[in-house]
Amino acid sequence: MAKRGHGDGSIYQRKDKRWVACLVLEDHTRKYLYGKTRKEVQEKLRTAIAEQKQGILATGPQQTLAAYLDQWLETVHKHTIRIITYQHYESLIRNHIVPGIGHITLQKLTAQHVQSLYNDKINDNLAPRTIAMMHAILHSALDNAVRWSLVSRNITDLVSIPRVTRRHEVKVLNPAEAKRLIEAAEGHRLKFLLILAITTGMRRGELLALRWSDIDFDQQILQVQRTVNRLGKYGFVENPPKTKSSRRRIVLSSIAIDALKEHRKMQDEARALAGAEWVEQGLVFPNIFGRFMDPNRLGELFHGLLKKADLPSMRFHDLRHSAATILLSLGVHPKVVQELLGHSTIVMTMDTYSHLLPSMQKDAMDKMDDALQ
């Protein structure tokens, strides 16, 4: 063993010429630090002693990032998130994070490793929003690793992520186009769902989870209390709305109330026609047998009606944007639109529909001219 320098602690050189520093931990176990030179391990030892005094020294077992992420997701994070979020996280970890950096030991993972992963994904044309979600996963996982004393700090704090831009071009219907779509749906079972989507701005999952018990026809009020998604092996999964603001009360228009009353009569006929095959779940917009409507089937029917109405292709979610755009263009206060859509803040509403502000300002100035002339 080579002679130790004053204040070095336990530093020695092995037969293979590698230098080793040994630090005795509070539980009397030892932590070994390795390097090519005496100076390198001496610096590592000094850092470790300082971290030990601060209570941030990583003392956990060595494992790959892949092994740790699997443990973290299955034993910790899975029980704090929704199934749909869990599936999304698991997919990103399996398809993007693990193939890129999963082989690296957790304790040896650096900001450069993570930054290179993001840069590779950018070069592969992965959406910035997806990379941002990967970053959120790694940041949360490494925060937990710090709490477990597996690493001394969260290196993702040192990583830059690409700027997130809107992934889809928002397409909206004006009032005339919305009316044309509804007219094209005359006689179609989707007509009443489209009316409610356009007049309330409800999300697809909220509409498909809506039950008759959620509607007060006397007060003309609808309660949004749940949402539904179809998730692979899990099938249809119902959850309460994700945020408190999403769980909301919507005052219905007369057009919507009349449509729902007509729809209820037609559903009674469909129930009788299905006979014993009908499964009563109290859904307002079920499939032809009373069960949850498949979101993909809804999309197919929706695109067929767009084509019939000679309207450009768009996502079903764009009906939500259409509802907000129509209301804002009619001068409805943004705070009312925020509450209708279930946005958590008015800032979210205005950021989403900021493209309308110039025309709204022009209307405001025209009104100012009228008032002062």
C-alpha positions in Angstrom: 0.0 0.0 0.0 1.4 3.4 -0.9 2.1 5.9 1.8 -0.9 8.2 2.5 -0.7 11.9 2.3 -1.7 14.0 5.3 -5.5 14.4 5.4 -6.1 12.1 2.4 -7.9 9.4 4.3 -7.5 5.9 3.1 -5.8 6.1 -0.4 -3.8 3.3 -2.0 -2.7 1.8 -5.3 -3.8 -1.6 -6.4 -1.5 -4.1 -8.2 -3.2 -3.2 -11.5 -2.0 0.4 -10.9 -5.5 1.8 -10.3 -5.8 4.2 -7.3 -8.5 3.6 -4.7 -9.9 5.8 -2.0 -11.9 4.2 0.9 -14.4 6.1 3.0 -16.0 4.6 6.1 -19.7 5.4 6.3 -21.8 6.0 9.3 -23.1 2.4 9.3 -19.4 1.2 9.2 -19.7 0.0 5.6 -17.1 1.2 3.2 -17.5 3.2 0.0 -14.7 2.8 -2.6 -13.7 5.5 -5.1 -11.5 4.7 -8.1 -9.3 6.7 -10.4 -6.3 6.5 -12.7 -4.2 8.8 -10.5 -3.7 9.6 -6.9 -4.8 13.2 -7.4 -8.0 12.0 -9.1 -9.1 9.8 -6.2 -7.9 12.3 -3.6 -10.3 14.9 -5.1 -13.1 12.3 -5.2 -12.5 11.5 -1.6 -12.6 15.1 -0.5 -15.9 15.6 -2.4 -17.3 12.5 -0.8 -16.3 13.6 2.7 -18.0 17.0 2.0 -21.1 15.3 0.7 -21.2 13.0 3.7 -21.1 16.0 6.1 -24.0 17.6 4.1 -26.0 14.3 4.1 -26.1 14.1 0.3 -23.5 11.3 -0.3 -24.8 8.6 -2.6 -24.5 5.3 -0.7 -26.9 3.0 -2.5 -26.1 -0.1 -4.5 -24.8 0.3 -8.1 -27.4 -0.5 -10.8 -28.1 0.5 -14.4 -30.4 3.3 -15.2 -32.7 0.8 -16.9 -33.0 -1.4 -13.8 -33.6 1.7 -11.6 -36.3 3.1 -13.9 -38.1 -0.2 -13.9 -38.0 -0.3 -10.1 -39.0 3.3 -9.7 -41.9 3.1 -12.2 -43.3 -0.2 -10.9 -42.9 0.3 -7.1 -43.2 4.0 -6.6 -44.6 6.1 -9.4 -47.2 3.6 -10.7 -49.3 4.1 -7.6 -49.4 7.9 -7.8 -50.4 8.4 -11.5 -53.3 7.3 -13.7 -53.2 4.2 -15.8 -53.1 6.2 -19.0 -50.1 8.2 -17.7 -48.4 5.1 -16.5 -48.8 3.5 -20.0 -47.4 6.7 -21.6 -44.4 6.8 -19.2 -43.7 3.0 -19.7 -43.7 3.4 -23.4 -41.3 6.4 -23.5 -38.9 4.6 -21.1 -39.0 1.3 -23.1 -38.9 2.8 -26.6 -36.6 5.8 -26.1 -34.8 6.2 -22.8 -33.6 2.7 -22.2 -32.3 2.0 -25.7 -30.3 5.2 -25.6 -28.9 5.4 -22.1 -30.4 2.5 -20.1 -27.1 0.6 -20.0 -25.3 3.3 -18.1 -24.8 2.8 -14.4 -27.1 5.2 -12.5 -24.2 6.6 -10.5 -22.2 7.3 -13.6 -25.0 9.0 -15.6 -24.0 12.5 -16.6 -25.7 15.5 -18.0 -23.8 14.9 -21.2 -25.3 11.5 -21.5 -28.8 12.8 -21.2 -28.2 15.8 -23.4 -26.8 13.5 -26.1 -29.9 11.4 -25.9 -32.2 14.5 -26.4 -30.0 15.7 -29.3 -30.2 12.2 -31.0 -34.0 12.3 -30.6 -34.2 15.8 -32.1 -32.1 14.5 -35.1 -34.6 11.6 -35.4 -37.4 14.2 -35.7 -39.0 13.1 -32.4 -41.5 15.8 -31.4 -40.2 18.4 -28.9 -43.2 17.7 -26.7 -42.3 14.0 -26.5 -38.7 14.9 -25.5 -40.0 17.3 -22.9 -42.1 14.4 -21.5 -38.9 12.2 -21.4 -37.2 14.9 -19.5 -40.0 15.1 -17.0 -39.8 11.4 -16.4 -36.0 11.4 -15.9 -36.2 14.4 -13.7 -38.8 12.9 -11.4 -37.0 9.5 -11.3 -33.7 11.1 -10.4 -35.3 13.3 -7.8 -36.4 10.0 -6.2 -32.9 8.6 -6.6 -31.5 11.5 -4.7 -34.0 10.9 -1.9 -32.9 7.2 -1.8 -29.2 8.3 -1.6 -28.5 6.5 -4.9 -27.0 9.7 -6.4 -25.9 12.9 -4.9 -27.7 15.3 -7.3 -30.2 15.4 -10.1 -28.1 15.8 -13.2 -31.1 16.6 -15.4 -31.1 20.1 -13.8 -28.1 20.8 -16.0 -29.7 19.6 -19.3 -31.4 21.8 -21.9 -34.5 20.6 -23.6 -35.9 21.7 -27.0 -38.6 24.4 -27.0 -42.1 22.9 -27.0 -44.2 24.1 -29.8 -47.8 23.3 -30.7 -47.7 19.8 -32.2 -50.8 20.1 -34.3 -52.1 22.9 -36.4 -55.3 23.9 -34.8 -58.2 23.9 -37.2 -61.5 25.5 -36.2 -65.0 25.7 -37.6 -66.7 29.1 -37.9 -70.4 29.3 -37.1 -71.5 28.6 -40.7 -69.2 25.6 -41.0 -70.3 24.2 -37.6 -73.9 24.5 -38.8 -73.0 22.8 -42.0 -71.5 19.9 -40.1 -74.5 19.4 -38.0 -76.8 19.5 -41.0 -74.6 16.8 -42.7 -75.2 14.7 -39.6 -79.0 14.8 -39.9 -80.3 11.3 -39.3 -76.9 10.1 -38.1 -76.5 8.9 -34.5 -73.5 11.2 -34.1 -75.5 14.4 -34.7 -76.4 15.0 -31.0 -72.9 14.3 -29.8 -71.6 16.9 -32.3 -74.1 19.5 -31.1 -73.0 19.0 -27.5 -69.3 19.1 -28.5 -69.7 22.3 -30.4 -71.9 24.1 -27.9 -69.9 23.1 -24.8 -66.3 22.5 -25.8 -66.3 19.2 -23.9 -63.4 16.8 -24.4 -63.9 13.5 -26.2 -63.4 11.4 -23.1 -65.8 13.6 -21.2 -68.5 13.2 -23.8 -68.1 9.4 -24.0 -68.2 9.0 -20.2 -71.3 11.3 -19.8 -74.3 9.7 -18.2 -77.9 10.7 -18.2 -77.7 11.2 -14.4 -75.2 14.0 -15.0 -77.8 16.1 -16.8 -80.5 18.2 -15.0 -83.0 19.0 -17.7 -85.1 21.3 -15.5 -82.1 23.5 -14.6 -80.5 23.0 -18.0 -77.2 22.0 -16.3 -74.6 19.3 -17.1 -72.0 18.0 -14.6 -68.7 16.9 -15.9 -67.7 14.2 -13.4 -65.6 11.6 -15.3 -63.7 10.8 -18.4 -63.0 7.6 -20.2 -60.1 6.3 -22.4 -59.5 3.0 -24.1 -56.1 1.6 -22.9 -54.9 -1.5 -24.6 -55.0 -4.5 -22.3 -56.9 -2.5 -19.7 -59.9 -1.8 -22.0 -62.1 1.2 -21.2 -60.8 3.0 -18.1 -62.9 5.6 -16.3 -61.4 8.3 -14.1 -62.5 11.5 -12.5 -61.3 14.6 -14.4 -57.6 15.2 -14.1 -57.9 18.6 -12.4 -60.4 20.3 -10.1 -61.2 22.8 -12.8 -62.0 20.1 -15.2 -64.7 18.8 -12.9 -67.2 21.5 -13.7 -70.8 22.5 -14.2 -71.9 23.6 -17.7 -75.1 25.6 -18.4 -76.6 24.1 -21.5 -78.0 26.1 -24.4 -81.6 25.5 -25.5 -80.2 23.9 -28.7 -78.3 21.4 -26.7 -81.2 20.6 -24.4 -83.5 20.0 -27.3 -80.9 17.8 -29.0 -80.4 15.7 -25.8 -84.2 15.2 -25.4 -84.5 14.1 -29.0 -81.5 11.9 -28.6 -82.9 10.2 -25.5 -86.0 9.2 -27.5 -83.9 7.8 -30.2 -81.8 5.9 -27.7 -85.0 4.3 -26.3 -85.6 3.0 -29.8 -82.1 1.7 -30.2 -82.3 -0.1 -26.8 -85.5 -1.8 -27.9 -83.9 -2.8 -31.2 -80.8 -4.3 -29.5 -83.0 -6.3 -27.1 -81.0 -8.7 -24.9 -77.7 -7.5 -26.4 -78.1 -4.0 -24.9 -76.0 -3.5 -21.8 -77.4 -0.6 -19.7 -74.7 1.7 -18.4 -76.7 4.9 -18.4 -74.4 6.4 -21.0 -75.6 9.3 -23.1 -73.4 8.4 -26.1 -72.8 4.7 -26.1 -72.2 2.3 -29.0 -75.2 0.5 -30.5 -75.3 -2.0 -27.6 -75.2 0.5 -24.7 -71.5 0.0 -24.0 -68.7 2.6 -24.2 -68.2 3.9 -27.8 -64.7 3.2 -29.1 -62.9 6.5 -29.6 -61.3 5.3 -32.8 -64.8 4.5 -34.1 -65.9 7.9 -33.1 -63.0 9.4 -35.1 -64.0 7.3 -38.2 -67.6 8.5 -38.1 -66.5 12.1 -37.5 -64.2 12.2 -40.5 -66.9 10.7 -42.7 -69.3 13.5 -41.7 -66.6 16.1 -42.4 -66.2 14.7 -45.9 -69.9 14.7 -46.4 -70.1 18.3 -45.3 -67.2 19.2 -47.6 -65.1 20.4 -44.7 -61.4 20.1 -44.3 -60.0 17.2 -42.2 -59.4 17.9 -38.5 -59.1 16.1 -35.2 -62.2 15.6 -33.1 -60.5 17.7 -30.4 -60.6 20.7 -32.8 -64.4 20.9 -32.1 -63.3 22.0 -28.6 -61.2 24.7 -30.1 -64.0 25.6 -32.4 -66.4 26.1 -29.5 -64.0 28.4 -27.8 -63.2 30.3 -30.9 -66.8 30.9 -31.7 -67.6 32.1 -28.2 -64.6 34.5 -28.1 -65.4 35.9 -31.5 -68.9 36.6 -30.3 -67.5 38.7 -27.5 -68.0 36.2 -24.6 -65.7 37.1 -21.8 -62.5 34.8 -21.7 -63.2 34.0 -18.0 -66.5 32.4 -19.0 -64.8 30.4 -21.8 -62.1 29.3 -19.3 -64.7 27.9 -16.9 -66.7 26.3 -19.8 -63.6 24.5 -21.1 -62.3 23.6 -17.6 -58.9 25.3 -18.0 -57.1 25.7 -14.7 -56.3 29.4 -15.3 -57.4 32.1 -17.7 -53.8 32.4 -18.8 -54.1 28.9 -20.3 -57.2 30.0 -22.2 -55.6 33.2 -23.5 -52.4 31.4 -24.5 -54.3 28.8 -26.4 -56.5 31.3 -28.3 -54.1 34.3 -28.5 -54.5 34.2 -32.3 -57.9 35.8 -31.8 -56.6 38.8 -29.8 -55.8 41.0 -32.8 -59.3 40.7 -34.2 -60.8 41.2 -30.7 -58.7 44.3 -30.2 -59.9 45.7 -33.6 -63.6 45.1 -32.5 -62.8 46.9 -29.2 -61.3 49.9 -31.0 -64.3 50.1 -33.4 -66.6 50.2 -30.4 -64.4 52.9 -28.9 -64.8 54.9 -32.1 -68.6 54.5 -32.0 -68.7 55.6 -28.4 -66.7 58.8 -29.0 -68.0 59.9 -32.3 
